[in-house]
Amino acid sequence: MSSPSRRAVLRGLTLAAAASAAPLPSLAASPASASSAGYVPPLRQMRGMWIASVVNINWPSKTGLTPEQQRAEFEAWCDLAVARRLNSVFVQIRPTADAFWPSPYEPWSQYLTGVQGQDPGYDPLGFAVEAAHRRGLAFHAWFNPYRVSMQSDPAKLHPDHPGRKHPEWIVPYGGKLYYNPGIPEVRAFVQDAMLDAVTRYDIDGVHFDDYFYPVNTTEFDDSAAYAAYGGGFADLASWRRNNVDLLVREMQQRVRRAKPEVIWGIGPSGIWRNKATDPLGSDTSGGQSYDNLHADTRTWVRNGWLDYIAPQLYWYIGQSNADYAKLVPWWSGVAAGTGVQLWIGQAAYKAGTAGQPAEWFQPDELSRHLTLNRDHSEVGGDIWYNAADVRDDRLGSISGVLNEHYTRPALAPLLPRLAGGEPPRRPVLASARRVSGGVELHVEATGPRAPFQFAVFRFDRPARPQDFADAEHLVAVVPGDRHVRWVDPDGARGHRYHVTAVDRVSRQSEPSGERGVH
């Protein structure tokens, strides 16, 4: 994302993941799970984190690790997500026109082995998807559409790189290389390269970050493409914006054709335009994605070209040029009535970091963001940048979020366009019995396929139908299988349990029959 890169080396977590043979944890409620001030948490809420691969920010933590070490690192990131009661990971698998899978379009990523095009000895994407799903985590494949290299010499690309075969596709700018978004063949090619992962892997989402055109000047020299394809546009900027619009619209169409239940969205820069520039803009004075990156994010949402938008609101409450408390209601107004989900990109990387303003040294700054979000029903959750900061928990900022907002697990959001699909079959709660560690539940799937997850609800009275619409009684989200045993450490005599089955897009079954504990 558009933040300073900080490399994360996973010492203890990696070793723990590699050595552990313990059962996989569930997304379970905290011991002190009663919510403050009568707040009832939602049943579904995006709780994600970005796992960045470019320049080895998060995974792999450095080049040249063995396949076993790389796998252990990713397992540790997934375990961290579960421990923080998240339900989704956004994993960067195409950071610089390269691939974390054996792609027929682009070479192996240099961030795996240190050498672009070198086979890492296993399939990182295939492994990562399986590792996330094994824990009940949704896997969103994060792509950067146009960035080709973090250095500026095309000769340093792999000899078989598309940029070497088509040098006319490449534009150098700012010490980096980019594909030219204004060439129709380029736009089709990058879509083909990304759709290869969509069609071949069992991913849950397709995600773009905030990088489109890198600048709004002619220093990014696409003059030849503009001369060839820019006829009919008032100026260079209008043509560039249309090129990005086409990419967004076409990706939606192609993803839906290929896999209708895969979620498609973008995490753009957090300011569309400032009100001083455009009366429809926000009351801010920061960098404008519409003008600076040619990313007309408001139009994408208003026209329904996305399933969700996750603006990076990487500013503190009260910041003079970009106030978080002003941007959340602005984005809520943009999303209202569109059917496009609004999730907020949160700057975990700024909390307690040297050089940041004093406001970022308030331990509750991030928790206050989520408190503010509660007043805006359009906000369906948050994604944290980045995984290392979620792990490091400087100032206890992430712990504060867990204690105030993530007291219970949450299912991933259910898109309106998918809500009418067939839900999973009602599971059977075969038994609920006291054991030394609490209450052990035995759940059985009844459909032809195992559900993605089981949601476990605990009561001290008979359940009502409306009790399964929020998380007040939700105590765990357990990875699905044909037969699952799970122990509720807070279970006791007199408790009553129900379980629902949940599919990959978060549709929920009818609840199982009740099992009481005697």
N, C-alpha and C positions, 0 to 999 in steps of 0.2 A: 504494500500500500504506500501512500505518499508520506511516509515517515522515515526518519533516519534509520538506517539498517543497523541492527545490533545482533551480533551472532550469539546464538544460544548453545552452550555445550552442556549436554545432559549427563551429568556424572552419576549422582546417586539414583536418579530415576531410571536411567538406562540399566544400571546394574541390577536394580530391584526387579525391573520388568524381565530381564533375561533370566534371573535366578528363580523367580516366583513360580510355584506350582499350585498356588492357592486358587480356589474357584474365582471366576470373574465377578467383580462387584456389580451390583445393580445401581441404577440411579435411585437412591433411597432418601427418605426424609431424614432431616437432622433430628437428633434426640430432642432438642427444644424446638419442636416444629409448630407450636402455636404461633400464628402470625400476629405481628404487632398491630395495634389500633384497629382490630377487627378486619384486617385485610384478608380477603380470600384469594389466593393465587389462582391464575387461570389454569385450566387443564392443559392447554396448548400454548406454547410460547417458544419463539426462537431463542435458543441459547447456544450460540456457536462461538468458535474461535478460528482465526486464520492461522494456518501452519504454512509458513513461507519457505520456499526453497531457493529463490534467487540469491546469489552470493552466499548461500549456505546460512541464511538467517536462522532458520529453525531446524529443518530436516532435509537432507542429512546435515549434521552440525559442522561437518568439514568433508572435503573430498577424500577419496581413497579409503574410506571405511570398508570393511568386508561386508558382504551381503548379510551375514549374521548380525553385525553391529548395526547396520542400517535398519534391519527389521526390529531389533531390540529398541532402537531409538523411537521408531514409530509406535511400537506397542506402548512405550512409556508415555508418549503424547496422548494416545487414546485413553490410557489409564488416568492420566491427569484430567482429561475432559470428563470422565465419569466421576472422579473424585470431586470435581468442582460443580457437579450436577448440571453439566451441559448435555445437549442432546444431538449436536451436529458439529462436524469439522469441515472446514473449507481449506482444501489442500492444494497447493500450487503445483500443478503437474506439467505445465508448459510455460516456464518462466521467460524464455528468450528464444522463441521460434525453434524449440527443441522439445524433447519428449522424455517423460518418465515411464514410458512404455515402448515396446518395439513397434514404432510407427513406420509405415511405408512412405510417409511424407517428409519427415524431418529427422535429424540425427538424435541419438541418445544425448541427454543433457550432460553438459560438462560438470554440473554440480553433483553428479553421482560419483564419478571416478576422477575428476580433474581433467579429463580429456574428452572433448566433444566427439561423439560418435562411438565411443568405446562401450561395449556391452558390459553392464554392471554385474552380470552373472545371475540375474533373476529378474522378475517382472515387478518393479516397485509399485506401479499402479494396481496391478492385480492383487498384490499382497496387501496394500494399504486399504483397498476397498473391503477385502475379507476381514482384516483386523478390526476395522471400524464396525462393520456389521455384526461381528461376533460379540461386540459389546452393546449392541442396540443403538449405535450412533449412526446418524445419517451422514453420507459421504457426498459432499459437494466438490466437484472437480473445478479447480480455479485455473483459469487460462488468462494469459496476457495476449491479446490478439495481434498486436503489431510490433512489439519490441523484438528485435533480432539479436542484439548483442550489447553487452555492457561496455564494449570497447569499440573503436571506430574504424578498424582495419578489416575490410572484407576478406583480405587474403588469409586472415587468421581463422576464418570459418572453416568447418570441415569441407574437404574437396567436393563432397556430394551434397553439400547444403544447397537448398533451393536458391539462396542468395548468391551463391557462386555460379550456379547454372543460369540465373536470370539477374545479372547485375543491374539491369534497368529497374528492377523491383525495389532496390535498396536506396534509402536516403540517409546519409550521415548527418547527425546533428548533436551538438552538445557532448561530443566524445562517445556517442553511442550510434548504433545502427538501427534503422527502422524499416519495416515494409511500408511501401507507399499506399495509403488507404484509398488514393484516388484512381488507382488502376483496377478496372473490373476484374481482371484475372487474379490479382492479388487478393481481392476481397473473397472471391470464390475459393481460392486456394486455402486461405487461412480457415475458412469455414470447413472445407473438406478435412483439413488436418485435425481440427478440433472434433468434428463429428465422428472421426475414426474412433476416438476414445468413447464417445457416447454410445456408438453402436456395438462396440466390442466388450464393454465393461458394464458391470451392474451398478453404475453410479446413480445417485439420487438427485443430483443437481448439476447445472452448468452455470459457472460464475465468472464474470469479468470483473477486474478491478477498475481503477480510475484512470488508466492510461490509454488515451486515444491518439490524437495529434499531440506532440509534445510542446507546441508553442503556436502562437497566433501571428507569426511574422513570416516574411519570405526567406528568412534564414533557414527555415526548413524548405529546401528547394524542390518543390513539386511543380515547377513552372511548366515543364514539358507535358506532364499529365493534365494540368489545368488547361493548357492550350488544346490538348487533344479531346478532353472530355468535359470541359467547363462551360461549353456553350449553353446559353439560356439562363445562366445564373448571374445575379447582379454584381457579385464580387467573389473574390477568392474565399472569403470566410463562409459565405452562403453555400458555395459548392462543397467546401470541406465538411460543413455540418451535415449536408445531405449525404455525403459519403458515409459518415458515421451512422446517421439514421438508417441508411440502407443496411449496414452491417447488423444493427440491432433488430430491425424488422425481419431480415432474412434468417438470422439465427433463431428467432422465435419460431418462424415457420418451419425451418428444417428440424429443429429439436422436436417440435410437436409431431411432425410427420414420422420421425424416426422412433421416438419413444414418448408418447403423449403424457405419461405420468412422471417424466423427468421435469424438475423445476428449473426455471430459467430466470436469472436475474443479474443485477449489476450493483457493485458497491462504489458509487462515484464520489468525487469530491463533493463536499457538503453544501456548497453554495452554487445555486443555479445562476442567478444574477442578483445584483444588489438593487434595492429599490430606487436608488439615485440613477441607475442606468435604465431600469425598466419598472414601471409601476406594479407589475405583477411579481417583482422580485422580493426578497427578504430584506428586513431592516438590518442590513449588515454592510460592511465595506471591505470585504475580503476578496480573494481571487475568485473569478467567475468561471465555472466550467463551460458555460455557453460560449463565452468569448475566448478564453485562454486555451481550452482543450477541444473546442468545437463539439462539445457534448451537450446536446439540448435535453437534459435529463427531465425537465418538467414535461416536455412534449411526450417523451417515452412513456411516462406514467399516465398522463391524461389520455393518450391514445391506446393504452392497454397493451403496449408492445412487450411488457415484462410480466412475469408472475410476481416479482417483488423488486423493490429497490431498497438498498441498504446504504444511505448516504453516510459518509464518514464525517460525523459531527465531533471532530477532534478538538473541541474548544471547551473552556470551563464556563460555568454559569456566571454571567455578568461580564464576560470578555467584551471589550468595547467594540471591536471590529467584527466579531462573530460570536454572538451570545447564544450559548446552547439553549437557554430558556426562550429565545426568540425563534430559533431554527426548528425546534421540535414542533411547535404549533404551525409554522409555515409548511413544513413537509406534511404534516397531518392534513392540512387543508388541500394540498396538492393530491394526496392519495385518496381523500374522501370520495366515495361514490364510484371509484374506478375499478374496484375488484383487485387492484394491485396491492400486495402486502407491503407494509412499511416496517422494516427492521432498522435499527440504529447501529451504525459503526461506532464503537466506543474506544477511546484512546487509553487503553491500559498501559501503553508504553510511556505515557507522560507522567503517570502517578509516581511521585517520589523520585523523579529522575533529575540528576544534576543539570542545572541550566534552565529548567522550566520556571515559569512564574510561581510566586508563593502560593497561589490558589491550588496548584497541583501538589502541594505538600500538605493539604488538608486531607486526612485519611478518609473522610466521608464524601469527597467530591464525586466519585463515580457512583456511590450509592444514592446520592442526591439526584443524579441524572435519572436513575430508574424510578425514584419517587416521583419526579416530575413527569416521567412518561406515563404514569398511572392515570394522570388527568387527561390523557389523549387516547381515546379508544382505538384510533387507527394504528397506534404503535403496537406491533405484535411481537416485540422482542428485540434482542441485541446480539451483535457479533463483536468479539473482542480482538483487538490487534495489540500484540500478537501472542502466540502460545507461550513464549518464554516469559512474558509479563504476567500472564495468567498463572504461571507456575511460581514466579518469584514473589508475587503478592507483597510488593513494597508498601510499607506503611500499614499493612493489613487491609489495603484497599479492596482486594478481591474477597477477602474474608468478610469484610463488611457487606459486600453485595450478597454473599451467601447467607449471612445471618439475618439480613433485612428483607431480601427479595427471593432468594432461591432456597427457602426453608423446605420446600417440597420439590420433588422431581416434576418435570413437565414433558408432555409429549411434544413432538415437533408440530409446527403449524399445519393445518389442513387447508389447502387452496380451495377457494369457492368452486373453481371449475372441476375439481375432482371429488367434491363432497358427495355428489350424487351417485358415485360408483358403488359397486357391490361391496359391502363391508365384509370383514372376515367372519367366519362362523363362531358362534358362541362357544367358549371353551368349557371344559368340565373342571371344576375344583373338586378333585377326588378326595382330598383329606386336608384337615387343619388340626394338627395335634401338638401338644406341648412337648418340647424337648429341652435339653439342658441349656441351649442357647437362646430360647425364646419359643416361637411357634413356627413349626415347619409346615409349609404348604406344598401340596403335590398337585400340579396343574397339567391337564392333558388337552392337546389340540384336537379338534374334531373335524376340521376341513381336510381337503386333499393335500394342502400344503401347510407347513408350519408357519404360524404368524411371525412377523418381524419382532414383536414384543408382546409381553403381557403386562397390563397395568393392574396393580394390586391395590384394593381399597379396603380399609379397616374401619369398623364402626363399633360403637358401644350401645347400639340400638338397631332396630330394623331399618334397612336402607330404603330410601325412596327413589323413584326414577330420576328426579332432578339432582340427586347426589352424585351422579356420574358425569355431570356437565362441568364441574370445576374440580380443583385439586384439594379441596378442604379435607377430604378423607383419603386422598391418594398417598400411599406410603412407599411405593416402589414401582419402578419401571424395569422389568427384567427381560433380558434378551430371550427371544422366542425359540422354541424347539417343539418337537412332538411331545416330549415329556420334560417337565421342569420341576425341580425341587428348589424352594427358596425359604430361608429362615428369616422371620421378622424378629429382630432382637428385642423389640419393644412389645411384642405380642404377649398376651396374658389371658388367664381364664376370664370368660365372659365376653371376649372380643368376637366379632362376627366379620367374616371376610367374603368379598366377591372379587372376581377377576374378569377383566375384559381382554379380548385379543385385539391387537393393533397391527395394521398392515404397513407397508413401506411408505405410503403417502399419508399416514396418520388417521386413516379411517378406523373407527372403533366398533367392535361387536357389541351385541347386547351382553349385559353382565351375566356371569355364571350364576348358578344357584348359590344360596348362602351356605357357608360352613361355619358353625359356631365352635368355640373352644371351651371344653368342659373340664 
